[in-house]
Amino acid sequence: MNSTESALKERIKELTCLYEVSSIIANTDFDLIEDTIKAIAFSLKKAFQYPKKTEALIWIDDITIGTKEFIKDDFTLSSSIKVFNAPKGEILVRLYALEKETLSFLKEEKLLLDNVALKIGALFERIEIQKNEASLKRQMEHADRLSILGEITAGIAHELNTPLANILGFGELLKEDLKTNQKAISDVDKIIQNAIFSREVVKKLMFFACEMPQEKELVNLIPNIKNAITLLEATFKKEHVNYQVNIKDDELWLRADPIQLTQIIFNLLINAIYFSPKDSIVHIEASSNKKEVILKISDQGVGFKKEDIDKVFQPFFTTKPQGDGSGLGLSVVHGIVASHKGSIVAKNNSKKGATFIVRLPKD
């Protein structure tokens, strides 16, 4: 075979490879991405001048797949894989020559490698876009659900306020009229106590629905954190849970309602203590950037189930046993944060436990 025929044959192999790679990528199942990378690696091997002496390896993110294990050396050709212009991986092709053989790569083979790297990069850009779209959709659906719940909750709270006020008022009057009947007074006291408890539940509902009045002022977050820890010192000891504070700043100023700010910290710490195993640590971190103050509270408990993580801020949702909680603590926190135009997210830690991240604007 003369040199022209040989060169033409190589070009056909390279074009065939590009066509195969395009077809493989076009039919990719994102859940089976490793199969796609493997198919591309073997297609590349066939496209080179010495396919029997050529091995290919592709790595990107946490995926590494090759036709054979090999060490990068002078007989290796490489091309960087970029995703949104950032290097995320590499294609490596190596020639396995015998001792006296002098093998080398063709210029066109380097171009082929670069083209395949571009195609893989574009594939991972599509995957990233799809993931972001799915995440955004979930967030929007979650926000819509919370908004609807907020409206319903606000309506329920307003409707309950008047009858509860009447129950408390008439209860106090009835108590005055029954001064000589201790048994009746005891029963009326139970009615009053339960009405007060119900009123507190309504207050929490109104916090969730952002219906509670606020008195914002310039507040230093750090003393609020220290005060909440002091108030809960006995609870930490009783539950045999430790805490660790990591705050580098001396002051973290923001405009907020001081009472509601304390309630955010207090409720999140109570939640962290409840789910913490004995002798574990609750981590409290606070920091800031130009626009916001960030509070993180982490525990070392069991974390959230996948199906529960989107429900944690819904009123009356709780993973605690019946009688251990009303399911309003975290929804109250969400309501206060939302009313301050901030954000709160819950996530599982990489090893164990969960973290709540609160972001509140400085102004």
Backbone hydrogen bonds, N-H to C=O, Kabsch-Sander energy under -0.5 kcal/mol:
donor,donor_aa,acceptor,acceptor_aa,energy
6,S,2,N,-2.4
7,A,3,S,-2.6
8,L,4,T,-2.4
9,K,5,E,-2.4
10,E,6,S,-2.0
11,R,7,A,-2.2
12,I,8,L,-2.2
13,K,9,K,-2.0
14,E,10,E,-2.2
15,L,11,R,-2.6
16,T,12,I,-2.5
17,C,13,K,-2.1
18,L,14,E,-2.3
19,Y,15,L,-2.2
20,E,16,T,-2.7
21,V,17,C,-3.1
22,S,18,L,-2.3
23,S,19,Y,-2.2
24,I,20,E,-2.9
25,I,21,V,-2.6
26,A,22,S,-2.4
27,N,23,S,-1.5
28,T,25,I,-1.6
30,F,28,T,-0.6
32,L,29,D,-2.6
33,I,30,F,-0.7
35,D,32,L,-0.8
36,T,32,L,-1.2
37,I,33,I,-2.2
38,K,34,E,-2.3
39,A,35,D,-2.2
40,I,36,T,-2.1
41,A,37,I,-2.2
42,F,38,K,-2.0
43,S,39,A,-1.8
44,L,40,I,-2.3
45,K,41,A,-1.8
46,K,42,F,-1.4
47,A,43,S,-0.9
47,A,44,L,-0.8
48,F,44,L,-0.7
48,F,45,K,-0.9
53,K,50,Y,-1.4
54,T,51,P,-1.0
55,E,94,R,-2.2
57,L,92,L,-3.0
58,I,65,I,-3.2
59,W,90,E,-2.4
60,I,63,I,-2.5
61,D,88,K,-2.0
63,I,60,I,-2.5
65,I,58,I,-2.8
67,T,56,A,-3.0
68,K,56,A,-0.6
76,T,73,D,-1.7
77,L,93,V,-3.5
79,S,91,I,-1.9
81,I,89,G,-2.3
82,K,80,S,-0.6
83,V,86,A,-2.7
84,F,82,K,-0.5
86,A,83,V,-1.3
88,K,81,I,-3.1
89,G,81,I,-1.4
90,E,59,W,-2.5
91,I,79,S,-2.8
92,L,57,L,-3.4
93,V,77,L,-2.9
94,R,55,E,-2.8
95,L,75,F,-2.1
96,Y,53,K,-3.4
97,A,95,L,-0.9
101,E,98,L,-1.2
103,L,101,E,-0.6
109,E,106,L,-0.5
110,K,106,L,-1.2
111,L,107,K,-1.5
112,L,108,E,-2.3
113,L,109,E,-2.2
114,D,110,K,-2.2
115,N,111,L,-2.3
116,V,112,L,-2.3
117,A,113,L,-2.3
118,L,114,D,-2.0
119,K,115,N,-2.0
120,I,116,V,-2.5
121,G,117,A,-2.5
122,A,118,L,-2.4
123,L,119,K,-2.0
124,F,120,I,-2.2
125,E,121,G,-1.7
126,R,122,A,-2.0
127,I,123,L,-2.0
128,E,124,F,-2.3
129,I,125,E,-2.5
130,Q,126,R,-2.5
131,K,127,I,-2.3
132,N,128,E,-2.4
133,E,129,I,-2.5
134,A,130,Q,-2.4
135,S,131,K,-2.5
136,L,132,N,-2.7
137,K,133,E,-2.4
138,R,134,A,-2.1
139,Q,135,S,-2.3
140,M,136,L,-2.5
141,E,137,K,-2.5
142,H,138,R,-2.5
143,A,139,Q,-2.6
144,D,140,M,-2.5
145,R,141,E,-2.4
146,L,142,H,-2.4
147,S,143,A,-2.4
148,I,144,D,-2.5
149,L,145,R,-2.6
150,G,146,L,-2.5
151,E,147,S,-2.1
152,I,148,I,-2.5
153,T,149,L,-3.0
154,A,150,G,-2.5
155,G,151,E,-1.9
156,I,152,I,-2.4
157,A,153,T,-2.8
158,H,154,A,-2.3
159,E,155,G,-2.1
160,L,156,I,-2.0
161,N,157,A,-1.6
162,T,158,H,-0.8
164,L,160,L,-2.1
165,A,161,N,-2.2
166,N,162,T,-2.3
167,I,163,P,-2.5
168,L,164,L,-2.5
169,G,165,A,-2.5
170,F,166,N,-3.0
171,G,167,I,-2.0
172,E,168,L,-2.1
173,L,169,G,-1.9
174,L,170,F,-2.7
175,K,171,G,-2.1
176,E,172,E,-1.6
177,D,173,L,-1.6
178,L,174,L,-0.9
178,L,175,K,-0.5
179,K,176,E,-0.9
181,N,178,L,-1.5
182,Q,180,T,-0.9
185,I,181,N,-2.4
186,S,182,Q,-2.4
187,D,183,K,-1.9
188,V,184,A,-2.4
189,D,185,I,-2.7
190,K,186,S,-1.6
191,I,187,D,-1.8
192,I,188,V,-2.6
193,Q,189,D,-2.9
194,N,190,K,-2.3
195,A,191,I,-2.0
196,I,192,I,-2.5
197,F,193,Q,-2.4
198,S,194,N,-2.3
199,R,195,A,-2.2
200,E,196,I,-2.0
201,V,197,F,-1.9
202,V,198,S,-2.2
203,K,199,R,-2.2
204,K,200,E,-2.1
205,L,201,V,-2.3
206,M,202,V,-2.3
207,F,203,K,-2.1
208,F,204,K,-2.3
209,A,205,L,-2.0
210,C,207,F,-1.5
211,E,206,M,-3.5
212,M,206,M,-0.7
217,E,256,A,-2.4
219,V,217,E,-0.5
219,V,254,L,-3.4
221,L,219,V,-0.7
221,L,252,L,-3.0
224,N,220,N,-0.9
225,I,221,L,-2.0
226,K,222,I,-2.4
227,N,223,P,-2.7
228,A,224,N,-2.1
229,I,225,I,-2.3
230,T,226,K,-2.4
231,L,227,N,-2.5
232,L,228,A,-1.4
233,E,230,T,-1.0
236,F,232,L,-2.7
237,K,233,E,-2.1
238,K,234,A,-2.7
239,E,235,T,-2.3
240,H,237,K,-1.1
241,V,236,F,-2.7
242,N,280,S,-2.7
244,Q,282,V,-2.6
246,N,284,I,-3.2
248,K,286,A,-0.5
254,L,219,V,-2.3
255,R,362,K,-1.7
256,A,217,E,-2.6
256,A,254,L,-0.7
261,L,257,D,-2.6
262,T,258,P,-2.0
263,Q,259,I,-1.8
264,I,260,Q,-1.9
265,I,261,L,-1.9
266,F,262,T,-3.1
267,N,263,Q,-2.7
268,L,264,I,-2.1
269,L,265,I,-2.4
270,I,266,F,-2.7
271,N,267,N,-2.2
272,A,268,L,-2.2
273,I,269,L,-2.8
274,Y,270,I,-2.2
275,F,271,N,-1.7
276,S,273,I,-1.1
279,D,240,H,-4.0
280,S,277,P,-1.5
282,V,242,N,-2.4
283,H,281,I,-0.6
283,H,298,S,-1.9
284,I,244,Q,-2.9
285,E,283,H,-0.5
285,E,296,K,-2.9
286,A,246,N,-1.3
287,S,294,I,-2.2
289,N,292,E,-2.4
293,V,360,L,-2.9
294,I,287,S,-3.1
295,L,358,V,-2.8
296,K,285,E,-2.8
297,I,356,F,-2.1
298,S,283,H,-2.5
299,D,354,A,-2.5
308,D,305,K,-1.5
309,I,305,K,-1.3
311,K,308,D,-2.2
312,V,308,D,-0.7
314,Q,311,K,-2.1
316,F,327,G,-1.7
317,F,314,Q,-1.7
317,F,327,G,-0.8
318,T,316,F,-0.5
324,D,321,P,-2.3
332,V,328,L,-2.5
333,V,329,G,-1.7
334,H,330,L,-2.5
335,G,331,S,-2.3
336,I,332,V,-2.5
337,V,333,V,-2.7
338,A,334,H,-2.7
339,S,335,G,-2.2
340,H,336,I,-1.1
340,H,337,V,-0.6
341,K,338,A,-1.8
342,G,337,V,-2.7
343,S,359,R,-2.3
345,V,357,I,-1.9
347,K,355,T,-2.2
349,N,353,G,-2.5
353,G,301,G,-1.0
355,T,347,K,-2.8
356,F,297,I,-2.3
357,I,345,V,-2.5
358,V,295,L,-3.2
358,V,356,F,-0.6
359,R,343,S,-3.1
360,L,293,V,-2.6
362,K,291,K,-2.5
